[in-house]
Amino acid sequence: MLILFLSANFCINFKQINLMLWIRGLVFTILIPGSVAGYIPWLLARNQKPDLDWNNWHYAGLPVLITGIIIYTITVLSFIMRGKGTPAIWFTEAIGWLIGKEPIKMVSSGLYKYSRNPMYLGVMTTVLGEGIFFGYSILLWYCMVLFIIFHLVIVLIEEPHLSRKFGEEYKQYKKRTRRWF
């Protein structure tokens, strides 16, 4: 089903996509979500022993983790292919040469048809899966903190910026698509 979704949504001529955009999207992914969902969880858990003893139930975290990675991957591909930009937010323009610039077109299809913030959901789902799979409650707490931070960034920074940038198109998108689910 995932292959059908990907093939139906990403059938494009790859010659039309700027190679540097792909590279910057990869660099962004390594630096930002890679840090938030990889490096920081490792730092939080590295000197601790797993404190969630769920016997073999911890394996339930693996599909959650993989689902989060897939959600993030689909959303970053949407930004690159449909939005013609990377997930970099507007205030990171000073390092745009490294991580790319925000999309020039609004992305409202694919997973963005169901949620205005599936990329954030993908990152949080990844961290949730890590917490369950590896058995660290600190990662579950970290996931809750991420939700609060992401929510504040979205409400206070991103949504006002996107309203100014895309105007009526974004206003209509907000009416038909929920912020989270």
N, C-alpha and C positions, 0 to 999 in steps of 0.2 A: 504494500500500500504506500509506503514511504517513497519507493522508487517511482510509482505512478504519479505521486504528488510532485516530486522533484522534476520528473520528465515533463509533466504537463505545465509546470510553472516556470521552467528555466530553459525552454527550447529557444535558444537565441544563437546568433552568429557570434562566436567567440572572437572573431577578428574585429568586431565592432567595440570590444571592451578594451580599454586602455590597460596594458600590462602593469603600469605603475600603480593604477588604482587597485588591482589585485594584490600587489606587493604591500601597499599601504594598509589595505584591509587586513592582511595577514599580520603585519607589524602591530596594528591596533589591537587585534585579537590577542596576540601574545602579551602585549604590554598592559592593556586595561583588563579585559575579562580574565586573561591568564593570571594576572596578579590577584584580582578579586576572588576568583573561584579556584585558584591553584596555589599561588605562593602564600597568600595570607592564611588560608586554611592550614597549610603545612606549618607556617609559623605558630599558629595557635595550638596545634596539636603535637608538635614535634617533641616536646619534653613531657608529654603526658601519656598515661596508659589509657587505652579505651575504657570508658566507664559505663557504656551501655552494653549489658550482657543479654543479648537477644537470641543466644544460641545460633541456630542456622537462619533465623529470621533476618539477620543482617544482610543476607543476600538480596532481600527485597529492595535494598538501597541501590543495587547495581542497575536495574532497569530505570530507576528514577534518575540516577546520575547520567546514564546514556541518553535518556529522553531530554534532559536539560541541555546536553551537548548538541543534540540534533536540533532542538528548538533554536539555540543560539546560531548554529551553522546556517539554518534556513533563513534566519532573519538577517544575518550579515550578508548572505548572498543576495537577498532582496534589496538591501541598501546598495550594494555594488552594481547589480544588474538593472534594477528598476529606478533607483534613486540617483544613480551615477555619482555616488559618493561613498564614504565610509561612515561608520557609526559615530565618528568624532562629533562632539557637540560644538556649537559655535564658539564658545570661549576658549577652545583649544587651538584656535586658528594660528597662534604663534608657532605651534609645532606641526602645523598642517603638512609641511614638507616631509615629515616623518610618518605621521599616522593618517594623512589624508584630510579631507574636508567633509563637512556634513553634506548629505545629498542635496542636489540642486532640484530634484523632483520629489514631491511628496509620495511616500510609499504607503498605500492603503489597501493593498491586495495581499494574497497569500495569508500568512498567519496574522498580518496586520488587519485583515478583514474581521477577525474575531476579537482582537485585543489591540489597544493602542500601544501597548508596551510588552510585546512578546519577547523581546531581547532581554529585558530585565527579568522576566519570568524564567527564561532559559538559564540565566546565570544563577538565580536563586534556586531553581530546581536542581541544578548541578551541585550546589553547596549542600542542599538538603540531602541529596543522594549520597554525597560524601560522608555526611554526618551519620546517616543510617548505616551505610555499608562498612565504614571503618569503626563505627561505634563510639564516636566522640560527641558528647552532649554539647561541648563548647561550640561545635560547628552548627548545631541546631540553634543555639542562642545567636550565633553570628548571622545565621540566615534571617532571623527575626530582626536583628539590627540592620541588616542590608535592606530589608523591606521598608523599614522606617526611613532610612537614608534615601533610597530610591524614590519612595513616595514623595518626600519633601523636594527632592531635585526635580521630579516631574511636575509637581504642582506649582512650585515657586519659580522655577527657571525654564524648564523645557516647554511647557504648555504656553506660557506667555510669549516665548520666542517664536514657537511654531505658529501661533495665532497672528503675530506680526508678519512673519515671513510668507505664510501661505493664505492668509486672510479667510475669505468665505469658504474656500475649499476645505480648510482645516476645521472651520466652524461646523460645516455639514458632516465632516468625518466624525467629529466629537459627538454629534447628535446620534449617529447611527452605530457607533462602536464604543464599547465600554473601555474604561481606563485599564482595567485588569482582566476581567473575564466577561 
